[in-house]
Each structure stands twice: as C-alpha cells, then as structure tokens.
Amino acid sequence: MNTWLEQTTRRKAMANLVLCALALGVLGLAYWADAAYWRSLMHPSLITAAGLDVQSLRVSGYRDPSVSVVSVHGRVLGNFGVKEAERSYLVRSEVVKPYWAMQVGHRVLMVKSETRPAGAATGLLRAIPQDLASDVFPAQLSAADRAKFYPLLLDTDDLGTAETYLAYTLIVLAVFGTVAWIGWRRLSGRSVHPAVKRASRWGELPGVSARIQQEFQHLVRVRMKGWRLTENYLIRDSMFSFEVFRLDDLLWAYPSVVRRRYGGVIPIGKSHSLAMHFLDGDANAGGREKAVARLLSAVRARVPWAIFGYSDELKSAWKSKRQTLIDEVQRRKREQA
C-alpha cells in the first residue's frame, strides 16, 4: 500500500503530466493550423520571377501570398529613399532599416533589410502596406510605370522575429517534454520523487510519512504562498509540486530581496523570499515581506542553532568549505541540547 507521501507525489506527477499534455496539444494544433508556414520557415523555398508574378496576381485580388518564407535572387539597384526607424527608449538607440529595390526578372521587388542584400535575400513575403506604397509611389505615377514593380514586400527583419519565435517554441517543447517524461517515469514507478527519497533517509517510510501527514494537516505554525511550516518540517505543497525538509537539518537561512526592473532600467517592484539550505537540499520560500519575516522568526525560534544572515564570507564557505559549516552547526546544536 502506498504511503501518504507517495500518493501525494503521484498526484503531483499526474497534474504535471496532464498540464504538459494540454500544452503540447495546443502547440500541436497551432502547428497543424499553419503547417505550411512553419515548414517554409524551416525550409525557405526559392521563388523566381514567374513565381512572384503569380503571387502578385493573388495580392491584386486582395488575397495573401500563398507562400510565406522565400528566398529571392536578383540584382540590387539601390534603395527607395524611404527608411523605417525603430527606436528603443529604454537603451536610447535607433535602428534605421531602408527599403531596397531588387530587380528580379523584368520587375522590381521591394526588400526591407537593415543591410544591403548581396544579390539574394530571404524573408517573409507579403503585400506592400498601403501607407508604405503611398510614400514610395507618387500618385501621378502611370499604370505602366507602376507595373514595373511587384506589389510585394520581402521583409527580412520579420524573418528574424519569426525564427526567434520558432526557437522559443522549440525550447518550450523541450521543457514540457522533459517535465512530461519525468512525470511519466514517476507515475510508472521507474523513478522516485526527491521528497520520497529524502524522507526515506529519515527512517522507515510509512512511519515518517504518517508523521509528516499529521503535522501537515494539524500542526501548521506558518502558512505562506504554498509553504507550510510545521513543528518539525518545512513543506511545499502547490498544484504541480511537493517538497518536504526536516527542520533539524537546517544549516543556513537568510532573507533575500530581488529588485525587478523593466528593461533593466525602470523599477517595477521587489520579490521577497527566505533562502534555506539544509543538509539534503535547498528551499526558497517566496511571499510578501511581512510573511517572509514571520516565517524567518518562526524558523529561528525552532532551529536556534542554525546560521542566520547573509555575508560574502558565508557564501564562500558554503561553496568551498561546506563541511566546516556543517560541523559548526552540529556543535552549536549539541551545546543547546
């Protein structure tokens, strides 16, 4: 029969597995809905003058081009004399992106690129926006002269954005896939949850699990944003995760404040947490400033022999001389017994 700890961690594994299945399903539907676009993004097709003529007819009929990401070979004649400036006020920079005229076959294609294309360009193919067309082509331009230009824009900058989105999508797929794999292994019994492994080292698992369950349900001293401090344990219980630490194993704890800034410049707030280092793991309990202070006070009262406060010396000792810190905490514990 599974213990309460094993049942709890299995429920978390199932919740993670369901979440990942939903997320992967949504990504799969998004790919299926626009599969041609993603395939062209990964493998741009070479389009000729004849192909551009076909796409021009589609645009003239108020339809989008049937191809998304293409490569074009041609001869750059110069730029249209129109530039688009993108400003970033956070870092006080400006990027100017001109529009180039590239001759492909018997007509001229407009190419948006930060640098002059070297005889070839790859980007997203779309119709020239109306406001841009009015800036480039004078109203008095004859129909014959206007016909010398494709009503199309090859945007090489948007391609970079699309490739970035694709990279992010692949990263998200990898993350959710890994979480789903871990959840499946735990559900199938091929791996054991870290909290169960940790508790098994404290004694016979059924007895330890029963004590943790009893304190989790009836002996909570402090509650804070998914964390519970009981008489003997620090327990994290959220929708998708579960952790448990024994307070007697606490070595070092200190409050932490992280100042958040938008774009690295504009302050938007602070994050408060209590960092705790145990013999067999680390915990970082985040919450409001007063809640963190209340948790710290309760932990200090329960484990007075632990080391409290932060300094560069302690950080260095934790990394390179951890056993010395452990011996010091054990000595203080014996003295206060």
MIMIGU-976294 format. One record per residue (C-alpha): residue in one letter; chain; y, z, x. Coordinates in Angstrom, 3 decimals, padded with zeros to 6 digits. Each point is the difference from the previous one (the first is absolute). Example, Ala and Ser with C-alpha at 12.3 -4.5 7.8 and 13.67 -1.06 7.14 Angstrom:
<nodes>
+------+-----+----------+----------+----------+
| type | mol |        Y |        Z |        X |
+------+-----+----------+----------+----------+
|    A |   A | -004.500 |  007.800 |  012.300 |
|    S |   A |  003.440 | -000.660 |  001.370 |
+------+-----+----------+----------+----------+
</nodes>
This chain:
<nodes>
+------+-----+----------+----------+----------+
| type | mol |        Y |        Z |        X |
+------+-----+----------+----------+----------+
|    M |   A |  000.000 |  000.000 |  000.000 |
|    N |   A |  003.425 | -000.917 |  001.391 |
|    T |   A |  002.458 |  002.792 |  000.743 |
|    W |   A |  003.478 |  000.159 | -001.535 |
|    L |   A |  001.478 | -001.320 |  003.255 |
|    E |   A | -002.336 | -002.992 |  000.029 |
|    Q |   A |  000.657 | -000.771 | -003.656 |
|    T |   A |  003.769 |  000.220 |  000.534 |
|    T |   A |  000.020 | -002.288 |  003.035 |
|    R |   A | -002.227 | -002.496 | -001.798 |
|    R |   A |  002.481 | -000.141 | -002.886 |
|    K |   A |  002.784 | -000.745 |  002.495 |
|    A |   A | -002.124 | -002.729 |  001.582 |
|    M |   A | -000.593 | -001.527 | -003.442 |
|    A |   A |  003.745 |  000.128 | -000.783 |
|    N |   A |  000.769 | -001.756 |  003.293 |
|    L |   A | -002.654 | -002.601 | -000.688 |
|    V |   A |  001.369 | -000.740 | -003.501 |
|    L |   A |  003.574 | -000.234 |  001.334 |
|    C |   A | -001.032 | -002.388 |  002.753 |
|    A |   A | -002.023 | -002.123 | -002.424 |
|    L |   A |  003.032 | -000.303 | -002.292 |
|    A |   A |  002.332 | -000.825 |  002.897 |
|    L |   A | -002.363 | -002.599 |  001.452 |
|    G |   A | -000.458 | -001.456 | -003.480 |
|    V |   A |  003.760 | -000.382 | -000.448 |
|    L |   A |  000.318 | -001.671 |  003.403 |
|    G |   A | -002.907 | -002.282 | -000.871 |
|    L |   A |  001.645 | -001.022 | -003.280 |
|    A |   A |  003.297 | -000.627 |  001.800 |
|    Y |   A | -001.782 | -002.265 |  002.478 |
|    W |   A | -001.925 | -001.793 | -002.729 |
|    A |   A |  003.187 | -000.606 | -002.003 |
|    D |   A |  001.641 | -001.788 |  002.940 |
|    A |   A | -002.931 | -000.924 |  002.221 |
|    A |   A |  001.483 | -003.376 |  000.968 |
|    Y |   A |  003.132 |  001.665 |  001.360 |
|    W |   A | -001.924 |  002.484 |  002.154 |
|    R |   A | -002.319 | -002.712 |  001.310 |
|    S |   A |  002.968 | -002.164 |  000.948 |
|    L |   A |  001.643 |  002.996 |  001.673 |
|    M |   A | -003.026 |  000.504 |  002.220 |
|    H |   A | -000.567 | -003.739 |  000.534 |
|    P |   A |  003.255 | -001.990 | -000.432 |
|    S |   A | -000.599 | -003.626 | -000.919 |
|    L |   A |  001.716 | -002.892 |  001.759 |
|    I |   A |  002.192 | -001.930 | -002.443 |
|    T |   A |  001.199 | -003.551 |  000.645 |
|    A |   A |  002.934 | -001.963 | -001.378 |
|    A |   A | -002.236 | -001.275 | -002.837 |
|    G |   A | -000.921 |  003.565 | -000.868 |
|    L |   A |  003.655 |  001.033 | -000.026 |
|    D |   A |  000.742 | -002.876 | -002.365 |
|    V |   A | -002.669 |  001.302 | -002.388 |
|    Q |   A |  001.448 |  003.517 |  000.134 |
|    S |   A |  003.496 | -001.409 | -000.535 |
|    L |   A | -001.167 | -001.599 | -003.247 |
|    R |   A | -001.379 |  003.361 | -001.151 |
|    V |   A |  003.301 |  001.730 |  000.782 |
|    S |   A |  001.947 | -002.727 | -001.799 |
|    G |   A | -002.141 |  000.795 | -003.054 |
|    Y |   A |  001.025 |  003.653 |  000.231 |
|    R |   A | -003.358 |  001.118 |  001.352 |
|    D |   A | -000.775 |  002.000 |  003.125 |
|    P |   A | -001.596 | -001.741 |  002.979 |
|    S |   A | -003.807 | -000.068 | -000.234 |
|    V |   A | -000.282 |  001.153 |  003.620 |
|    S |   A |  001.446 |  003.217 |  001.411 |
|    V |   A | -000.257 |  000.261 |  003.777 |
|    V |   A |  000.160 | -003.278 |  001.904 |
|    S |   A |  000.593 | -001.404 |  003.456 |
|    V |   A |  002.328 | -002.961 |  000.452 |
|    H |   A |  000.536 | -002.280 |  002.983 |
|    G |   A |  003.252 | -001.860 |  000.361 |
|    R |   A |  003.155 | -000.589 |  001.994 |
|    V |   A |  002.825 |  002.551 | -000.220 |
|    L |   A |  003.313 | -001.774 | -000.522 |
|    G |   A |  002.229 |  003.071 |  000.072 |
|    N |   A |  001.054 |  002.646 | -002.498 |
|    F |   A |  001.715 | -000.315 | -003.366 |
|    G |   A |  002.973 |  002.094 |  001.062 |
|    V |   A | -001.048 |  002.770 | -002.391 |
|    K |   A | -001.155 |  003.362 |  001.306 |
|    E |   A | -001.377 |  003.052 | -001.757 |
|    A |   A |  000.990 |  003.357 |  001.440 |
|    E |   A | -002.228 |  003.024 | -000.570 |
|    R |   A |  001.729 |  003.293 |  000.734 |
|    S |   A | -001.568 |  003.380 |  000.649 |
|    Y |   A |  002.593 |  002.707 | -000.501 |
|    L |   A | -002.295 |  002.743 |  001.280 |
|    V |   A | -000.201 | -001.459 |  003.509 |
|    R |   A |  003.215 | -002.054 | -000.223 |
|    S |   A | -001.617 | -003.322 |  000.824 |
|    E |   A |  000.264 | -003.515 | -001.392 |
|    V |   A | -002.530 | -002.810 |  000.244 |
|    V |   A |  001.239 | -003.539 | -000.649 |
|    K |   A | -002.612 | -002.452 | -001.258 |
|    P |   A |  001.079 | -003.648 | -000.147 |
|    Y |   A | -001.478 | -002.824 | -002.063 |
|    W |   A | -001.329 | -002.904 |  002.047 |
|    A |   A | -000.402 | -003.673 | -000.914 |
|    M |   A | -003.455 | -001.314 |  000.959 |
|    Q |   A | -000.850 | -003.656 | -000.508 |
|    V |   A | -003.519 | -000.401 | -001.364 |
|    G |   A | -000.839 | -003.598 | -000.720 |
|    H |   A |  002.875 | -001.762 | -001.756 |
|    R |   A |  001.710 |  003.139 | -001.354 |
|    V |   A |  001.507 |  003.251 |  001.262 |
|    L |   A | -001.495 |  003.433 | -000.648 |
|    M |   A |  002.081 |  003.195 |  000.045 |
|    V |   A | -001.522 |  002.710 |  002.248 |
|    K |   A |  001.244 |  003.581 |  000.108 |
|    S |   A | -000.636 |  001.484 |  003.437 |
|    E |   A |  001.734 |  002.462 |  002.286 |
|    T |   A | -000.683 | -002.311 |  002.951 |
|    R |   A |  000.011 | -003.799 |  000.239 |
|    P |   A | -003.490 | -001.337 | -000.898 |
|    A |   A | -001.670 | -001.766 |  002.929 |
|    G |   A | -001.300 | -003.063 | -001.826 |
|    A |   A | -002.194 |  002.015 | -002.364 |
|    A |   A |  000.441 |  002.869 | -002.440 |
|    T |   A | -002.218 |  002.181 | -002.187 |
|    G |   A |  001.222 |  001.887 | -003.035 |
|    L |   A |  000.116 |  000.426 | -003.751 |
|    L |   A |  000.824 | -003.175 | -001.889 |
|    R |   A |  002.187 |  000.358 | -003.073 |
|    A |   A |  002.789 | -001.736 | -001.891 |
|    I |   A |  003.504 |  000.216 |  001.457 |
|    P |   A |  001.886 |  002.733 | -001.923 |
|    Q |   A |  002.809 | -001.365 | -002.159 |
|    D |   A |  002.757 |  001.993 |  001.727 |
|    L |   A | -001.161 | -001.189 |  003.423 |
|    A |   A | -000.184 | -003.621 | -001.190 |
|    S |   A |  003.587 |  000.179 | -001.271 |
|    D |   A |  001.144 |  001.251 |  003.433 |
|    V |   A | -001.868 | -002.706 |  001.936 |
|    F |   A |  000.353 | -003.046 | -002.197 |
|    P |   A |  003.526 | -000.879 | -001.241 |
|    A |   A |  000.403 | -000.808 | -003.692 |
|    Q |   A |  001.292 | -003.481 |  000.877 |
|    L |   A | -003.192 | -000.831 |  001.961 |
|    S |   A | -001.575 | -003.137 | -001.434 |
|    A |   A | -003.498 |  000.022 | -001.449 |
|    A |   A | -001.139 | -002.406 |  002.692 |
|    D |   A |  001.224 |  002.280 |  002.778 |
|    R |   A | -001.468 |  003.080 | -001.755 |
|    A |   A | -003.370 | -001.744 | -000.175 |
|    K |   A | -000.090 | -000.049 |  003.808 |
|    F |   A | -000.691 |  003.752 | -000.116 |
|    Y |   A | -003.059 |  001.765 | -001.338 |
|    P |   A |  000.901 |  002.516 | -002.758 |
|    L |   A | -002.123 |  002.466 |  001.965 |
|    L |   A |  000.613 |  002.915 |  002.355 |
|    L |   A | -002.440 |  001.092 |  002.694 |
|    D |   A |  000.718 |  003.694 |  000.550 |
|    T |   A | -001.464 |  001.235 |  003.284 |
|    D |   A |  001.538 |  003.462 | -000.396 |
|    D |   A | -001.809 |  000.747 | -003.271 |
|    L |   A | -003.225 | -000.923 |  001.762 |
|    G |   A |  000.517 |  002.898 |  002.389 |
|    T |   A |  000.506 |  002.337 | -002.967 |
|    A |   A | -003.116 | -001.346 | -001.687 |
|    E |   A | -002.026 |  000.474 |  003.177 |
|    T |   A |  001.253 |  003.573 |  000.193 |
|    Y |   A | -001.124 |  000.612 | -003.580 |
|    L |   A | -003.378 | -001.508 |  000.841 |
|    A |   A | -000.349 |  002.308 |  003.013 |
|    Y |   A |  000.892 |  003.015 | -002.156 |
|    T |   A | -002.519 | -001.130 | -002.613 |
|    L |   A | -002.746 | -000.216 |  002.614 |
|    I |   A |  000.918 |  003.475 |  001.270 |
|    V |   A | -000.161 |  001.390 | -003.543 |
|    L |   A | -003.373 | -001.673 | -000.486 |
|    A |   A | -001.275 |  001.552 |  003.220 |
|    V |   A |  001.253 |  003.480 | -000.976 |
|    F |   A | -001.428 | -000.068 | -003.520 |
|    G |   A | -003.219 | -001.549 |  001.266 |
|    T |   A | -000.418 |  002.768 |  002.576 |
|    V |   A |  000.705 |  002.745 | -002.557 |
|    A |   A | -002.470 | -001.595 | -002.422 |
|    W |   A | -002.629 | -000.190 |  002.753 |
|    I |   A |  000.467 |  003.681 |  000.868 |
|    G |   A | -000.147 |  000.989 | -003.682 |
|    W |   A | -003.173 | -001.998 | -000.559 |
|    R |   A | -001.695 |  001.577 |  003.045 |
|    R |   A |  000.854 |  003.485 | -001.244 |
|    L |   A | -001.195 | -000.733 | -003.527 |
|    S |   A | -003.256 | -001.480 |  001.272 |
|    G |   A | -000.647 |  002.964 |  002.301 |
|    R |   A |  000.295 | -002.048 |  003.189 |
|    S |   A |  002.868 |  002.166 |  001.273 |
|    V |   A |  001.276 |  003.539 | -000.634 |
|    H |   A |  003.571 |  000.905 | -000.962 |
|    P |   A |  001.936 |  001.781 |  002.813 |
|    A |   A |  000.664 |  003.006 | -002.272 |
|    V |   A | -003.746 |  000.426 | -000.609 |
|    K |   A | -000.727 | -000.347 |  003.720 |
|    R |   A |  002.636 |  002.614 |  000.805 |
|    A |   A | -001.252 |  002.458 | -002.625 |
|    S |   A | -003.585 | -000.409 |  001.218 |
|    R |   A |  001.039 |  001.491 |  003.343 |
|    W |   A |  001.206 |  003.190 | -001.722 |
|    G |   A | -003.447 |  000.973 | -001.275 |
|    E |   A | -002.571 | -001.081 | -002.576 |
|    L |   A |  001.707 | -002.710 | -002.059 |
|    P |   A | -000.984 |  001.284 | -003.503 |
|    G |   A |  001.465 |  003.449 |  000.713 |
|    V |   A |  003.130 | -001.338 |  001.707 |
|    S |   A |  000.569 | -002.508 | -002.796 |
|    A |   A | -000.335 |  002.726 | -002.649 |
|    R |   A |  002.614 |  002.164 |  001.768 |
|    I |   A |  002.417 | -002.918 |  000.336 |
|    Q |   A | -000.462 | -000.871 | -003.696 |
|    Q |   A |  000.602 |  003.603 | -001.039 |
|    E |   A |  003.239 |  000.252 |  001.979 |
|    F |   A |  001.120 | -003.501 | -001.022 |
|    Q |   A | -000.306 |  000.923 | -003.679 |
|    H |   A |  000.996 |  003.673 | -000.060 |
|    L |   A |  001.645 |  001.193 |  003.251 |
|    V |   A |  002.864 | -002.426 |  000.598 |
|    R |   A |  002.997 |  001.637 |  001.688 |
|    V |   A |  002.280 | -003.033 |  000.493 |
|    R |   A | -000.053 | -003.449 | -001.662 |
|    M |   A |  001.971 | -002.867 |  001.477 |
|    K |   A | -000.229 | -003.707 | -000.769 |
|    G |   A | -003.767 | -000.409 |  000.165 |
|    W |   A | -000.563 |  002.956 |  002.317 |
|    R |   A | -001.420 |  003.425 | -000.851 |
|    L |   A |  000.079 |  003.031 |  002.230 |
|    T |   A | -002.683 |  002.513 | -000.954 |
|    E |   A | -001.060 |  003.268 |  001.568 |
|    N |   A | -002.020 | -001.687 |  002.746 |
|    Y |   A |  000.524 | -003.755 | -000.274 |
|    L |   A |  002.604 | -002.742 | -000.016 |
|    I |   A | -001.164 | -002.673 | -002.454 |
|    R |   A |  001.416 | -003.429 | -000.701 |
|    D |   A | -000.987 | -001.438 | -003.358 |
|    S |   A |  001.603 | -003.247 | -001.163 |
|    M |   A | -001.242 | -002.893 | -002.088 |
|    F |   A | -001.446 | -001.882 |  002.972 |
|    S |   A | -000.481 |  002.593 |  002.750 |
|    F |   A | -001.474 |  003.430 |  000.652 |
|    E |   A |  000.200 |  002.229 |  003.087 |
|    V |   A | -000.749 |  003.639 |  000.737 |
|    F |   A |  000.876 |  002.134 |  003.034 |
|    R |   A | -000.883 |  003.593 |  000.785 |
|    L |   A |  003.080 |  002.155 |  000.613 |
|    D |   A | -001.781 |  002.075 |  002.645 |
|    D |   A | -000.158 | -003.198 |  002.091 |
|    L |   A |  003.774 | -000.567 | -000.006 |
|    L |   A |  001.446 | -000.249 |  003.510 |
|    W |   A |  003.537 | -001.373 | -000.281 |
|    A |   A |  002.394 | -000.669 | -002.885 |
|    Y |   A |  003.624 | -001.069 | -000.272 |
|    P |   A |  002.371 | -001.469 | -002.617 |
|    S |   A |  000.989 | -003.627 |  000.468 |
|    V |   A |  003.036 | -001.901 | -001.275 |
|    V |   A |  000.162 | -003.801 |  000.090 |
|    R |   A |  003.364 | -001.632 | -000.757 |
|    R |   A | -000.425 | -003.301 | -001.806 |
|    R |   A |  002.468 | -002.826 |  000.557 |
|    Y |   A |  000.273 | -003.358 | -001.723 |
|    G |   A | -000.001 | -002.761 |  002.600 |
|    G |   A |  000.121 |  002.705 |  002.652 |
|    V |   A |  003.669 |  000.624 | -000.830 |
|    I |   A |  000.704 |  001.375 | -003.491 |
|    P |   A | -001.321 |  003.556 | -000.638 |
|    I |   A | -002.009 |  000.141 | -003.240 |
|    G |   A | -001.594 |  003.442 |  000.168 |
|    K |   A | -002.386 |  002.340 |  001.774 |
|    S |   A | -003.727 |  000.653 | -000.144 |
|    H |   A | -001.232 |  003.566 |  000.479 |
|    S |   A | -003.517 |  000.983 |  000.952 |
|    L |   A | -002.046 |  002.703 |  001.691 |
|    A |   A | -002.096 | -001.291 |  002.888 |
|    M |   A | -003.130 |  002.055 |  000.652 |
|    H |   A | -002.517 | -000.398 |  002.810 |
|    F |   A | -003.440 |  001.535 | -000.458 |
|    L |   A | -003.007 |  000.288 |  002.281 |
|    D |   A | -001.649 | -002.891 | -001.834 |
|    G |   A |  002.814 | -002.123 | -001.360 |
|    D |   A |  003.660 | -000.414 | -000.897 |
|    A |   A |  001.908 |  000.249 | -003.278 |
|    N |   A |  003.518 | -001.003 | -000.976 |
|    A |   A |  001.054 |  001.496 | -003.334 |
|    G |   A |  003.149 | -001.670 | -001.331 |
|    G |   A |  002.292 |  001.160 | -002.787 |
|    R |   A |  003.438 |  001.332 | -000.822 |
|    E |   A |  001.762 |  002.092 |  002.594 |
|    K |   A | -000.374 |  003.282 | -001.928 |
|    A |   A | -003.660 | -000.699 | -000.767 |
|    V |   A | -000.719 | -000.683 |  003.683 |
|    A |   A |  001.779 |  003.230 |  000.960 |
|    R |   A | -002.062 |  001.913 | -002.579 |
|    L |   A | -003.229 | -001.494 |  001.339 |
|    L |   A |  000.984 |  000.843 |  003.589 |
|    S |   A |  000.759 |  003.600 | -000.964 |
|    A |   A | -003.372 |  000.377 | -001.731 |
|    V |   A | -001.901 | -001.545 |  002.907 |
|    R |   A |  001.825 |  002.192 |  002.531 |
|    A |   A | -000.861 |  003.135 | -002.022 |
|    R |   A | -003.671 | -001.018 | -000.246 |
|    V |   A | -000.463 | -001.183 |  003.599 |
|    P |   A |  002.485 |  002.037 |  002.091 |
|    W |   A | -001.862 | -000.675 |  003.257 |
|    A |   A |  000.606 | -003.763 | -000.126 |
|    I |   A |  002.867 | -001.612 |  001.922 |
|    F |   A |  003.023 | -000.900 | -002.148 |
|    G |   A |  002.977 | -002.163 |  000.915 |
|    Y |   A |  000.502 | -003.204 |  001.929 |
|    S |   A |  000.983 | -000.667 |  003.587 |
|    D |   A | -000.571 | -002.793 |  002.487 |
|    E |   A | -001.990 |  002.424 |  002.142 |
|    L |   A | -002.385 |  000.734 | -002.877 |
|    K |   A | -000.368 | -003.695 | -000.754 |
|    S |   A | -000.840 | -000.701 |  003.640 |
|    A |   A | -002.466 |  002.887 |  000.121 |
|    W |   A | -001.667 | -001.208 | -003.212 |
|    K |   A | -000.578 | -003.411 |  001.551 |
|    S |   A | -001.017 |  000.975 |  003.548 |
|    K |   A | -000.929 |  003.710 | -000.081 |
|    R |   A | -001.418 |  000.493 | -003.477 |
|    Q |   A | -002.726 |  002.388 |  001.101 |
|    T |   A |  002.663 |  002.311 |  001.440 |
|    L |   A |  001.698 |  000.152 | -003.417 |
|    I |   A | -003.331 |  000.623 | -001.704 |
|    D |   A | -000.771 |  002.882 |  002.391 |
|    E |   A |  003.450 |  001.485 | -000.591 |
|    V |   A | -000.378 | -000.110 | -003.795 |
|    Q |   A | -003.483 |  001.547 |  000.232 |
|    R |   A |  001.373 |  002.796 |  002.189 |
|    R |   A |  002.793 |  000.734 | -002.472 |
|    K |   A | -002.507 | -000.001 | -002.837 |
|    R |   A | -002.176 |  002.567 |  001.757 |
|    E |   A |  003.000 |  002.225 |  000.680 |
|    Q |   A |  001.033 | -000.026 | -003.673 |
|    A |   A | -003.517 |  000.546 | -001.333 |
+------+-----+----------+----------+----------+
</nodes>
